[in-house]
Amino acid sequence: MKIESKIGKSAHSDEQIYAFVSNFHNFKDLLPAKRVTGWEASEDKCSFNVDPLGRTGLMIIEKQPSKLIKMVSDPEFSSYQFTIWIQLKHVSQTDTRVKITVEPQVNRMMLPMIKVPLKKFADGLIDKIEEFDFGE
């Protein structure tokens, strides 16, 4: 089951957003500071603590310049496996649409418990992207 965010709108170009979010050194600035601690990152991998879940990690497995960043949970840190897609759609130099899709690989019994928190996470990330200054 895939959980999709609302469609976000950024006043920055798809190139600016892509350059920022496709590098985990930058990605921490988009996450909720109160819930994320212990951030460690390289360009394509990161790990961090999420209150109350504990340590988790992400790896970028696919990049399509100015269009898509696909990441998966890092099995070294994550007991739950999931995939996250960040899709960018160029409308104009000052209008980029953004959508985030999360696909957890969990049994059907857990889906009702995690659907709402994952939807809030995806929508919260969209909110941060909409207000973030990706200026060069």
N, C-alpha and C positions, 0 to 999 in steps of 0.2 A: 504494500500500500504506500502510495506516495502522498506526501503532505506538501501542499503548495502555499507559498506566501501570497500576500496581495501583490499586485503589480506596483512597483515603486517608480518614481520619477526623480531623476537627478538633473541638476542644471549643468553638469559636467559632461565632457565627451566620453564616449565609450572607451577611447584609448586611455584617458586619464584614469578612469575607474578600473579598467583591466590591469593597467600597470601597477596599481596599488594593491588590489585584492588578489592578484596572482602571485604575490610574494608574502609568505607568512611572517617575514620581519615586520610588515606593516599591519597585518590583519588584527593584531591585538587591540588596536585603536577602535575597532568596530564592535568589540565584545563588551558586555556589561562589566565594568570594573569591579563592582561589588561582589560579583559571583565568580570571577575568573582570577586566579592567583597562580604564581609559580610558572609564568610563561617562559618557555624555551622554544626557539625557532631557528630553522634554516630557511632557505628560500622555498623549499618544497615539503618540509615536514615541520610539525610543531607538536608540543605537548603542554598540558596545563591542568590545573586543578579546577574543578567546577563544583561549587557548593550546591547541593549536598552529595553529588555523585562520586567525587573523588577524581583521580588522575585519568585523563583521556588524551588521545592524540589524533592528529589528522595528517594525511598525506595527499598531495596533489597528484592525480594520476592522468589528467588530461587537461590540455590548454588549447583553446582555439582563440588566437589573438582577437581581442575586442568583442568576443562573442560568448565564450564559455570557459568556466573553470570548474572542473569536476574533482571532488575530493572524497576520500573514503577514510573511515576510522582506521587508525593504526593498531593492528592486533597486538603489538608490543605493549600498548597502554590500555586498550579498550576491551572490555569484556563483551560489550554490545557492538555489533557491526552495523554500519549505516553508510549511506552515500549522500553527498550534498552536491547539488548543481547550482551554480550562480550563472544565470543567463543574462546577457546584455543585448539590448536592441537599440541600435542607433536610429534616432529620429531626426536630430540635427546636432550641430556642434554644441548646443546648449540644452539638449534634451535627450537623455538616455533613459530607457525603461529597463527596469531590473526585476527579475523574478528569482526566487530561491525555492528549490525543491529538495525535500529531505525524504529519503527512503530508508526507514529502519528495517533491519532484518531480524525481526523478533517473532515469537509465536503469536497467533491470533488473539490469545487471551490477554496479552500485554498491550495490544494496540489501543484499546479504549483508555488505558491509564496514561499512555505517553503521547497520544494524539494532540491533546490540548497544549501541553508544555512545548512540544515541538513546533506547533503552529505559532505559539507566542514567540518562540525563539526566532523562527524564520521571519515573522512580521517585525520583530524588534530589530533584527539585522537590516531589514529594508528601511525602517525608520532611521537608523544610524546612517545608512548609505545616502538617504535622501537629504539629510542635514549636513553631511560631512563635506569639508572643503578639500577636494582632490586637486586643488590648484598646483601648478608646477613650481 
